[in-house]
Amino acid sequence: MTTSPITTWEGAQAVFTFGPGSLGVWLFLALAVAIVIGVAARMIQHENHTFRELSPDLMHGGAFKGVNI
């Protein structure tokens, strides 16, 4: 079994790639926000397309007839 070539830990420092305020944090935050907005926009497009295709005119001739809204 080989041992570590480091004999002392004096003066050692930690380097955080994605520490607070770093570019990585902002990059992943922007990516997450873009994904959420993209999914929501695509969902709205899909819903609008589906309702246009089905043409549910519920207010004039269907489910809500006779209902006091």
Long-range contacts (C-beta under 8 A, 24 or more apart in sequence): none
